[in-house]
C-alpha cells in the first residue's frame, strides 16, 4: 500500500479541489470532502498505472508534517535564531 499527502481546498462555487503535491498534475474534485477524497484515490491509481506502463519511477513520499509552536516563551539557556526577511 502506498500513502500520499493530499491538499484540499474549497471551490468558490462549492465543492472541493484536491491534488497530490508529489504527483504533478494529479488533481480531482468532489461536491463533498468525502467525495473529493474518494475521487483523488482513483486519480492517483490511474496516474501510477500510467507511470508504470511507461516504465517511469513511482514517486514515494517519505515526508511527514508536524506542528511547531512559535513565539513561545524562551527557556533559559536556549538561543534564538531568526531569519532576516
Order of alpha helices (4+ residues) and beta strands (2+ residues): beta-beta-beta-alpha
